[in-house]
Amino acid sequence: MTKVYYLKTCSTCSRILKELDLPSNVVLQDIKSDPITPQQLEEMRALSESYEALFSKRATLYKTMDLKNKSLTEKDYKHYILEHYTFLSRPVFIINKAIYIGNSKKNVEAVKHVLNEV
């Protein structure tokens, strides 16, 4: 199964999804209108091996809450991701039990490569 956690209002997410031309069987979840559940976050953490890897330090709230000057634990990262959707680094692709987090060019190319093999 292929699943994508994204933000519909994010122009970067929209651009990437359009660029990838995803097959019709891909499950898309807009994390603003359909927030991630603790179980979904656990699945992502199991694949990425940490909550910090899923956490966006580029989120506006990260700066306004002055989190960069705090020593955050894995428990803190989990809490913030579940508390507000902007803390999830996006998009997150789960393809065949592998996870691809974020919008870096390298990551998007890896997703393209894997999708072409499926």
Secondary structure, 3 states (H helix, E strand, C coil): CEEEEECCCCHHHHHHHHHHCCCCCCEEEECCCCCCCHHHHHHHHHHHCCCHHHECCCCHHHHHCCHHHCCCCHHHHHHHHHHCHHHECCCEEEECCEEEECCCHHHHHHHHHHHHHC
